[in-house]
Amino acid sequence: MLLYLTILLSCQLAGELLAAATGLPIPGPVCGMALLFAGLAINKGVPKDLGDLTDGLLTNLSLLFVPAGVGVMLHFQLLATDWLPLSLAILISTSLTVVVTAGIMSYLGKAGGSQKL
């Protein structure tokens, strides 16, 4: 399990280094996730121990939102003054995400035939 945790953190570090070295407008963790995906695609699957580790991390994912909640409370006055632009940005980006996701799922549903899960 320690090996797979090291692999996950190494992918994140490699992604951070890649994003910093190339100046890509993509966050380092996203680059690291792409590197991990490439490794899993080459491996043709997810090893059982890695799956168990990630299940444990996802189970405790809510703990990762504690720092964000503290940040919101720390900058509450700033958020209170700019609530309208922030609300509009959240509303528009969420709506666009839903529309794009629905479009992609509709396209993939047609492209994949009538297979049912």
DRENTORKOL-3810 file (N, C-alpha, C; in nm, 4 decimals):
REM DRENTORKOL-3810
@n.u->0.0821; n.v->-0.1186; n.w->0.0000; ca.u->0.0000; ca.v->0.0000; ca.w->0.0000; c.u->0.0867; c.v->0.1254; c.w->0.0000
@n.u->0.1973; n.v->0.1221; n.w->0.0712; ca.u->0.2882; ca.v->0.2355; ca.w->0.0753; c.u->0.3464; c.v->0.2631; c.w->-0.0638
@n.u->0.3704; n.v->0.1565; n.w->-0.1396; ca.u->0.4218; ca.v->0.1713; ca.w->-0.2755; c.u->0.3232; c.v->0.2519; c.w->-0.3607
@n.u->0.1952; n.v->0.2200; n.w->-0.3529; ca.u->0.0958; ca.v->0.2879; ca.w->-0.4350; c.u->0.0709; c.v->0.4313; c.w->-0.3881
@n.u->0.0815; n.v->0.4559; n.w->-0.2594; ca.u->0.0717; ca.v->0.5933; ca.w->-0.2105; c.u->0.1896; c.v->0.6750; c.w->-0.2632
@n.u->0.3063; n.v->0.6148; n.w->-0.2654; ca.u->0.4242; ca.v->0.6814; ca.w->-0.3208; c.u->0.4053; c.v->0.7088; c.w->-0.4698
@n.u->0.3458; n.v->0.6145; n.w->-0.5409; ca.u->0.3209; ca.v->0.6343; ca.w->-0.6841; c.u->0.2233; c.v->0.7498; c.w->-0.7056
@n.u->0.1169; n.v->0.7537; n.w->-0.6265; ca.u->0.0192; ca.v->0.8632; ca.w->-0.6402; c.u->0.0845; c.v->0.9994; c.w->-0.6155
@n.u->0.1611; n.v->1.0089; n.w->-0.5076; ca.u->0.2258; ca.v->1.1359; ca.w->-0.4760; c.u->0.3347; c.v->1.1703; c.w->-0.5769
@n.u->0.4015; n.v->1.0693; n.w->-0.6309; ca.u->0.5033; ca.v->1.0931; ca.w->-0.7339; c.u->0.4394; c.v->1.1452; c.w->-0.8621
@n.u->0.3233; n.v->1.0927; n.w->-0.8966; ca.u->0.2517; ca.v->1.1432; ca.w->-1.0149; c.u->0.2111; c.v->1.2883; c.w->-0.9948
@n.u->0.1669; n.v->1.3215; n.w->-0.8750; ca.u->0.1304; ca.v->1.4601; ca.w->-0.8485; c.u->0.2535; c.v->1.5502; c.w->-0.8555
@n.u->0.3649; n.v->1.5055; n.w->-0.7987; ca.u->0.4878; ca.v->1.5839; ca.w->-0.8038; c.u->0.5350; c.v->1.6002; c.w->-0.9480
@n.u->0.5314; n.v->1.4926; n.w->-1.0257; ca.u->0.5721; ca.v->1.4997; ca.w->-1.1659; c.u->0.4816; c.v->1.5959; c.w->-1.2424
@n.u->0.3530; n.v->1.5942; n.w->-1.2116; ca.u->0.2605; ca.v->1.6869; ca.w->-1.2754; c.u->0.2907; c.v->1.8315; c.w->-1.2392
@n.u->0.3221; n.v->1.8559; n.w->-1.1122; ca.u->0.3586; ca.v->1.9915; ca.w->-1.0693; c.u->0.4846; c.v->2.0380; c.w->-1.1418
@n.u->0.5832; n.v->1.9503; n.w->-1.1505; ca.u->0.7079; ca.v->1.9852; ca.w->-1.2190; c.u->0.6842; c.v->2.0094; c.w->-1.3673
@n.u->0.6014; n.v->1.9260; n.w->-1.4290; ca.u->0.5698; ca.v->1.9413; ca.w->-1.5709; c.u->0.4985; c.v->2.0728; c.w->-1.5979
@n.u->0.4015; n.v->2.1054; n.w->-1.5145; ca.u->0.3265; ca.v->2.2305; ca.w->-1.5317; c.u->0.4165; c.v->2.3517; c.w->-1.5102
@n.u->0.5057; n.v->2.3447; n.w->-1.4117; ca.u->0.5957; ca.v->2.4568; ca.w->-1.3840; c.u->0.7017; c.v->2.4717; c.w->-1.4933
@n.u->0.7533; n.v->2.3595; n.w->-1.5419; ca.u->0.8607; ca.v->2.3639; ca.w->-1.6418; c.u->0.8114; c.v->2.4081; c.w->-1.7786
@n.u->0.6904; n.v->2.3701; n.w->-1.8131; ca.u->0.6389; ca.v->2.4022; ca.w->-1.9467; c.u->0.5553; c.v->2.5295; c.w->-1.9489
@n.u->0.5118; n.v->2.5755; n.w->-1.8323; ca.u->0.4284; ca.v->2.6944; ca.w->-1.8278; c.u->0.2871; c.v->2.6696; c.w->-1.8779
@n.u->0.2446; n.v->2.5441; n.w->-1.8763; ca.u->0.1096; ca.v->2.5103; ca.w->-1.9203; c.u->0.0060; c.v->2.5772; c.w->-1.8300
@n.u->-0.1072; n.v->2.6178; n.w->-1.8854; ca.u->-0.2118; ca.v->2.6777; ca.w->-1.8016; c.u->-0.2989; c.v->2.5713; c.w->-1.7347
@n.u->-0.2416; n.v->2.4545; n.w->-1.7116; ca.u->-0.3134; ca.v->2.3431; ca.w->-1.6493; c.u->-0.2525; c.v->2.3218; c.w->-1.5111
@n.u->-0.3340; n.v->2.3045; n.w->-1.4074; ca.u->-0.2791; ca.v->2.2810; ca.w->-1.2734; c.u->-0.1940; c.v->2.1536; c.w->-1.2689
@n.u->-0.0927; n.v->2.1559; n.w->-1.1844; ca.u->-0.0031; ca.v->2.0421; ca.w->-1.1701; c.u->-0.0732; c.v->1.9118; c.w->-1.1345
@n.u->-0.1669; n.v->1.9142; n.w->-1.0396; ca.u->-0.2353; ca.v->1.7889; ca.w->-1.0067; c.u->-0.3125; c.v->1.7291; c.w->-1.1253
@n.u->-0.3631; n.v->1.8145; n.w->-1.2139; ca.u->-0.4331; ca.v->1.7632; ca.w->-1.3320; c.u->-0.3331; c.v->1.6954; c.w->-1.4261
@n.u->-0.2161; n.v->1.7564; n.w->-1.4420; ca.u->-0.1104; ca.v->1.6930; ca.w->-1.5228; c.u->-0.0693; c.v->1.5599; c.w->-1.4601
@n.u->-0.0574; n.v->1.5588; n.w->-1.3272; ca.u->-0.0222; ca.v->1.4353; ca.w->-1.2578; c.u->-0.1276; c.v->1.3280; c.w->-1.2751
@n.u->-0.2543; n.v->1.3686; n.w->-1.2740; ca.u->-0.3625; ca.v->1.2731; ca.w->-1.2948; c.u->-0.3564; c.v->1.2163; c.w->-1.4365
@n.u->-0.3208; n.v->1.3003; n.w->-1.5339; ca.u->-0.3058; ca.v->1.2525; ca.w->-1.6711; c.u->-0.1896; c.v->1.1531; c.w->-1.6809
@n.u->-0.0816; n.v->1.1811; n.w->-1.6098; ca.u->0.0315; ca.v->1.0878; ca.w->-1.6079; c.u->-0.0082; c.v->0.9550; c.w->-1.5431
@n.u->-0.0833; n.v->0.9621; n.w->-1.4340; ca.u->-0.1310; ca.v->0.8401; ca.w->-1.3688; c.u->-0.2221; c.v->0.7623; c.w->-1.4621
@n.u->-0.3120; n.v->0.8328; n.w->-1.5321; ca.u->-0.4011; ca.v->0.7666; ca.w->-1.6269; c.u->-0.3216; c.v->0.6977; c.w->-1.7368
@n.u->-0.2185; n.v->0.7661; n.w->-1.7866; ca.u->-0.1350; ca.v->0.7053; ca.w->-1.8911; c.u->-0.0678; c.v->0.5782; c.w->-1.8386
@n.u->-0.0186; n.v->0.5839; n.w->-1.7165; ca.u->0.0431; ca.v->0.4649; ca.w->-1.6570; c.u->-0.0559; c.v->0.3512; c.w->-1.6400
@n.u->-0.1774; n.v->0.3831; n.w->-1.5994; ca.u->-0.2790; ca.v->0.2796; ca.w->-1.5832; c.u->-0.3231; c.v->0.2236; c.w->-1.7180
@n.u->-0.3251; n.v->0.3090; n.w->-1.8204; ca.u->-0.3605; ca.v->0.2621; ca.w->-1.9550; c.u->-0.2533; c.v->0.1685; c.w->-2.0084
@n.u->-0.1283; n.v->0.2018; n.w->-1.9826; ca.u->-0.0183; ca.v->0.1137; ca.w->-2.0244; c.u->-0.0255; c.v->-0.0187; c.w->-1.9484
@n.u->-0.0600; n.v->-0.0098; n.w->-1.8199; ca.u->-0.0718; ca.v->-0.1289; ca.w->-1.7351; c.u->-0.1978; c.v->-0.2099; c.w->-1.7670
@n.u->-0.2905; n.v->-0.1474; n.w->-1.8430; ca.u->-0.4176; ca.v->-0.2087; ca.w->-1.8816; c.u->-0.5068; c.v->-0.2434; c.w->-1.7627
@n.u->-0.5111; n.v->-0.1528; n.w->-1.6662; ca.u->-0.5998; ca.v->-0.1742; ca.w->-1.5530; c.u->-0.5452; c.v->-0.1135; c.w->-1.4254
@n.u->-0.6282; n.v->-0.1189; n.w->-1.3227; ca.u->-0.5913; ca.v->-0.0657; ca.w->-1.1922; c.u->-0.5566; c.v->-0.1833; c.w->-1.1016
@n.u->-0.4342; n.v->-0.1860; n.w->-1.0473; ca.u->-0.3998; ca.v->-0.2936; ca.w->-0.9529; c.u->-0.4925; c.v->-0.2907; c.w->-0.8311
@n.u->-0.5184; n.v->-0.4067; n.w->-0.7747; ca.u->-0.6121; ca.v->-0.4181; ca.w->-0.6627; c.u->-0.5712; c.v->-0.3312; c.w->-0.5440
@n.u->-0.4435; n.v->-0.3327; n.w->-0.5105; ca.u->-0.3986; ca.v->-0.2531; ca.w->-0.3960; c.u->-0.4153; c.v->-0.1029; c.w->-0.4201
@n.u->-0.3929; n.v->-0.0595; n.w->-0.5432; ca.u->-0.4141; ca.v->0.0821; ca.w->-0.5761; c.u->-0.5629; c.v->0.1161; c.w->-0.5661
@n.u->-0.6485; n.v->0.0268; n.w->-0.6118; ca.u->-0.7923; ca.v->0.0475; ca.w->-0.5986; c.u->-0.8350; c.v->0.0566; c.w->-0.4533
@n.u->-0.7793; n.v->-0.0298; n.w->-0.3691; ca.u->-0.8122; ca.v->-0.0258; ca.w->-0.2263; c.u->-0.7659; c.v->0.1055; c.w->-0.1626
@n.u->-0.6460; n.v->0.1502; n.w->-0.2002; ca.u->-0.5931; ca.v->0.2753; ca.w->-0.1464; c.u->-0.6801; c.v->0.3930; c.w->-0.1878
@n.u->-0.7147; n.v->0.4000; n.w->-0.3143; ca.u->-0.7954; ca.v->0.5125; ca.w->-0.3614; c.u->-0.9370; c.v->0.5087; c.w->-0.3045
@n.u->-0.9901; n.v->0.3897; n.w->-0.2822; ca.u->-1.1217; ca.v->0.3804; ca.w->-0.2162; c.u->-1.1142; c.v->0.4402; c.w->-0.0762
@n.u->-1.0061; n.v->0.4115; n.w->-0.0044; ca.u->-0.9871; ca.v->0.4689; ca.w->0.1293; c.u->-0.9737; c.v->0.6201; c.w->0.1255
@n.u->-0.9014; n.v->0.6700; n.w->0.0252; ca.u->-0.8868; ca.v->0.8150; ca.w->0.0128; c.u->-1.0201; c.v->0.8811; c.w->-0.0216
@n.u->-1.0966; n.v->0.8192; n.w->-0.1100; ca.u->-1.2267; ca.v->0.8760; ca.w->-0.1476; c.u->-1.3255; c.v->0.8722; c.w->-0.0318
@n.u->-1.3135; n.v->0.7711; n.w->0.0520; ca.u->-1.4006; ca.v->0.7619; ca.w->0.1693; c.u->-1.3797; c.v->0.8811; c.w->0.2622
@n.u->-1.2554; n.v->0.9282; n.w->0.2704; ca.u->-1.2223; ca.v->1.0393; ca.w->0.3595; c.u->-1.2034; c.v->1.1710; c.w->0.2840
@n.u->-1.2598; n.v->1.1801; n.w->0.1651; ca.u->-1.2428; ca.v->1.2984; ca.w->0.0822; c.u->-1.2970; c.v->1.4242; c.w->0.1486
@n.u->-1.3988; n.v->1.4100; n.w->0.2286; ca.u->-1.4583; ca.v->1.5286; ca.w->0.2917; c.u->-1.3589; c.v->1.6016; c.w->0.3813
@n.u->-1.2600; n.v->1.5303; n.w->0.4338; ca.u->-1.1588; ca.v->1.5960; ca.w->0.5181; c.u->-1.0776; c.v->1.6978; c.w->0.4391
@n.u->-1.0665; n.v->1.6778; n.w->0.3076; ca.u->-0.9897; ca.v->1.7703; ca.w->0.2261; c.u->-1.0613; c.v->1.9029; c.w->0.2057
@n.u->-1.1899; n.v->1.9099; n.w->0.2386; ca.u->-1.2635; ca.v->2.0339; ca.w->0.2242; c.u->-1.2534; c.v->2.1222; c.w->0.3483
@n.u->-1.1946; n.v->2.0717; n.w->0.4552; ca.u->-1.1806; ca.v->2.1517; ca.w->0.5770; c.u->-1.0932; c.v->2.2747; c.w->0.5523
@n.u->-0.9760; n.v->2.2626; n.w->0.4879; ca.u->-0.8976; ca.v->2.3841; ca.w->0.4622; c.u->-0.9710; c.v->2.4855; c.w->0.3748
@n.u->-1.0472; n.v->2.4388; n.w->0.2784; ca.u->-1.1239; ca.v->2.5306; ca.w->0.1937; c.u->-1.2299; c.v->2.6032; c.w->0.2762
@n.u->-1.2951; n.v->2.5320; n.w->0.3661; ca.u->-1.3950; ca.v->2.5947; ca.w->0.4535; c.u->-1.3328; c.v->2.6983; c.w->0.5450
@n.u->-1.2142; n.v->2.6688; n.w->0.5945; ca.u->-1.1431; ca.v->2.7656; ca.w->0.6793; c.u->-1.1071; c.v->2.8887; c.w->0.5974
@n.u->-1.0650; n.v->2.8676; n.w->0.4721; ca.u->-1.0323; ca.v->2.9802; ca.w->0.3856; c.u->-1.1523; c.v->3.0676; c.w->0.3578
@n.u->-1.2678; n.v->3.0054; n.w->0.3386; ca.u->-1.3904; ca.v->3.0823; ca.w->0.3164; c.u->-1.4213; c.v->3.1675; c.w->0.4391
@n.u->-1.4102; n.v->3.1096; n.w->0.5555; ca.u->-1.4392; ca.v->3.1853; ca.w->0.6773; c.u->-1.3346; c.v->3.2945; c.w->0.7010
@n.u->-1.2102; n.v->3.2693; n.w->0.6624; ca.u->-1.1047; ca.v->3.3678; ca.w->0.6798; c.u->-1.1284; c.v->3.4898; c.w->0.5900
@n.u->-1.1779; n.v->3.4673; n.w->0.4694; ca.u->-1.1994; ca.v->3.5749; ca.w->0.3735; c.u->-1.3482; c.v->3.6066; c.w->0.3567
@n.u->-1.4242; n.v->3.5880; n.w->0.4617; ca.u->-1.5692; ca.v->3.6086; ca.w->0.4548; c.u->-1.6046; c.v->3.7522; c.w->0.4171
@n.u->-1.5310; n.v->3.8484; n.w->0.4690; ca.u->-1.5599; ca.v->3.9892; ca.w->0.4389; c.u->-1.5385; c.v->4.0170; c.w->0.2903
@n.u->-1.4337; n.v->3.9619; n.w->0.2324; ca.u->-1.4085; ca.v->3.9787; ca.w->0.0890; c.u->-1.5196; c.v->3.9150; c.w->0.0068
@n.u->-1.5628; n.v->3.7958; n.w->0.0485; ca.u->-1.6719; ca.v->3.7283; ca.w->-0.0210; c.u->-1.8027; c.v->3.8059; c.w->-0.0084
@n.u->-1.8230; n.v->3.8686; n.w->0.1050; ca.u->-1.9462; ca.v->3.9452; ca.w->0.1266; c.u->-1.9522; c.v->4.0671; c.w->0.0350
@n.u->-1.8391; n.v->4.1272; n.w->0.0054; ca.u->-1.8404; ca.v->4.2454; ca.w->-0.0805; c.u->-1.8533; c.v->4.2083; c.w->-0.2282
@n.u->-1.8055; n.v->4.0920; n.w->-0.2669; ca.u->-1.8086; ca.v->4.0504; ca.w->-0.4079; c.u->-1.9028; c.v->3.9326; c.w->-0.4313
@n.u->-2.0129; n.v->3.9289; n.w->-0.3587; ca.u->-2.1021; ca.v->3.8127; ca.w->-0.3682; c.u->-2.1699; c.v->3.8015; c.w->-0.5041
@n.u->-2.2036; n.v->3.9136; n.w->-0.5675; ca.u->-2.2758; ca.v->3.9078; ca.w->-0.6947; c.u->-2.1894; c.v->3.8504; c.w->-0.8077
@n.u->-2.0673; n.v->3.9020; n.w->-0.8315; ca.u->-1.9867; ca.v->3.8424; ca.w->-0.9381; c.u->-1.9511; c.v->3.6964; c.w->-0.9101
@n.u->-1.9265; n.v->3.6634; n.w->-0.7844; ca.u->-1.8951; ca.v->3.5248; ca.w->-0.7497; c.u->-2.0150; c.v->3.4338; c.w->-0.7749
@n.u->-2.1329; n.v->3.4809; n.w->-0.7370; ca.u->-2.2536; ca.v->3.4004; ca.w->-0.7592; c.u->-2.2800; c.v->3.3805; c.w->-0.9081
@n.u->-2.2617; n.v->3.4863; n.w->-0.9865; ca.u->-2.2814; ca.v->3.4743; ca.w->-1.1309; c.u->-2.1794; c.v->3.3787; c.w->-1.1932
@n.u->-2.0550; n.v->3.3890; n.w->-1.1492; ca.u->-1.9514; ca.v->3.3003; ca.w->-1.2025; c.u->-1.9823; c.v->3.1546; c.w->-1.1696
@n.u->-2.0265; n.v->3.1285; n.w->-1.0485; ca.u->-2.0604; ca.v->2.9914; ca.w->-1.0085; c.u->-2.1813; c.v->2.9421; c.w->-1.0874
@n.u->-2.2820; n.v->3.0253; n.w->-1.1012; ca.u->-2.4033; ca.v->2.9866; ca.w->-1.1742; c.u->-2.3733; c.v->2.9579; c.w->-1.3209
@n.u->-2.2993; n.v->3.0465; n.w->-1.3853; ca.u->-2.2685; ca.v->3.0295; ca.w->-1.5278; c.u->-2.1778; c.v->2.9094; c.w->-1.5505
@n.u->-2.0733; n.v->2.8953; n.w->-1.4692; ca.u->-1.9817; ca.v->2.7827; ca.w->-1.4898; c.u->-2.0493; c.v->2.6495; c.w->-1.4614
@n.u->-2.1365; n.v->2.6443; n.w->-1.3615; ca.u->-2.2087; ca.v->2.5208; ca.w->-1.3330; c.u->-2.3046; c.v->2.4870; c.w->-1.4469
@n.u->-2.3742; n.v->2.5874; n.w->-1.4978; ca.u->-2.4662; ca.v->2.5637; ca.w->-1.6095; c.u->-2.3914; c.v->2.5148; c.w->-1.7330
@n.u->-2.2791; n.v->2.5791; n.w->-1.7642; ca.u->-2.1992; ca.v->2.5355; ca.w->-1.8792; c.u->-2.1479; c.v->2.3930; c.w->-1.8611
@n.u->-2.1071; n.v->2.3596; n.w->-1.7408; ca.u->-2.0588; ca.v->2.2247; ca.w->-1.7136; c.u->-2.1680; c.v->2.1219; c.w->-1.7359
@n.u->-2.2876; n.v->2.1511; n.w->-1.6895; ca.u->-2.4005; ca.v->2.0589; ca.w->-1.7072; c.u->-2.4324; c.v->2.0421; c.w->-1.8551
@n.u->-2.4355; n.v->2.1525; n.w->-1.9294; ca.u->-2.4687; ca.v->2.1469; ca.w->-2.0720; c.u->-2.3620; c.v->2.0696; c.w->-2.1494
@n.u->-2.2353; n.v->2.0989; n.w->-2.1241; ca.u->-2.1269; ca.v->2.0292; ca.w->-2.1948; c.u->-2.1257; c.v->1.8812; c.w->-2.1594
@n.u->-2.1441; n.v->1.8485; n.w->-2.0326; ca.u->-2.1466; ca.v->1.7084; ca.w->-1.9911; c.u->-2.2636; c.v->1.6355; c.w->-2.0563
@n.u->-2.3795; n.v->1.6980; n.w->-2.0598; ca.u->-2.4958; ca.v->1.6355; ca.w->-2.1247; c.u->-2.4700; c.v->1.6150; c.w->-2.2730
@n.u->-2.4097; n.v->1.7124; n.w->-2.3377; ca.u->-2.3782; ca.v->1.6981; ca.w->-2.4796; c.u->-2.2805; c.v->1.5859; c.w->-2.5072
@n.u->-2.1767; n.v->1.5772; n.w->-2.4254; ca.u->-2.0779; ca.v->1.4705; ca.w->-2.4428; c.u->-2.1403; c.v->1.3347; c.w->-2.4159
@n.u->-2.2216; n.v->1.3240; n.w->-2.3116; ca.u->-2.2861; ca.v->1.1957; ca.w->-2.2807; c.u->-2.3834; c.v->1.1561; c.w->-2.3906
@n.u->-2.4543; n.v->1.2527; n.w->-2.4464; ca.u->-2.5449; ca.v->1.2239; ca.w->-2.5559; c.u->-2.4679; c.v->1.1753; c.w->-2.6785
@n.u->-2.3574; n.v->1.2422; n.w->-2.7086; ca.u->-2.2744; ca.v->1.2022; ca.w->-2.8220; c.u->-2.2167; c.v->1.0631; c.w->-2.8013
@n.u->-2.1623; n.v->1.0383; n.w->-2.6815; ca.u->-2.1035; ca.v->0.9076; ca.w->-2.6539; c.u->-2.2085; c.v->0.7980; c.w->-2.6502
@n.u->-2.3287; n.v->0.8321; n.w->-2.6065; ca.u->-2.4373; ca.v->0.7334; ca.w->-2.6067; c.u->-2.4754; c.v->0.6918; c.w->-2.7480
@n.u->-2.4759; n.v->0.7864; n.w->-2.8403; ca.u->-2.5060; ca.v->0.7563; ca.w->-2.9804; c.u->-2.3907; c.v->0.6827; c.w->-3.0458
@n.u->-2.2678; n.v->0.7231; n.w->-3.0137; ca.u->-2.1499; ca.v->0.6624; ca.w->-3.0754; c.u->-2.1284; c.v->0.5199; c.w->-3.0268
@n.u->-2.1693; n.v->0.4916; n.w->-2.9030; ca.u->-2.1474; ca.v->0.3588; ca.w->-2.8469; c.u->-2.2553; c.v->0.2584; c.w->-2.8817
@n.u->-2.3567; n.v->0.3004; n.w->-2.9519; ca.u->-2.4655; ca.v->0.2084; ca.w->-2.9845; c.u->-2.5668; c.v->0.2039; c.w->-2.8726
@n.u->-2.6416; n.v->0.0972; n.w->-2.8714; ca.u->-2.7492; ca.v->0.0858; ca.w->-2.7712; c.u->-2.7113; c.v->-0.0106; c.w->-2.6602
@n.u->-2.5868; n.v->-0.0049; n.w->-2.6152; ca.u->-2.5439; ca.v->-0.0912; ca.w->-2.5061; c.u->-2.5984; c.v->-0.0361; c.w->-2.3759
@n.u->-2.6486; n.v->-0.1251; n.w->-2.2919; ca.u->-2.7014; ca.v->-0.0835; ca.w->-2.1630; c.u->-2.6144; c.v->-0.1424; c.w->-2.0535
@n.u->-2.5961; n.v->-0.0657; n.w->-1.9495; ca.u->-2.5150; ca.v->-0.1126; ca.w->-1.8364; c.u->-2.5970; c.v->-0.1952; c.w->-1.7428
END
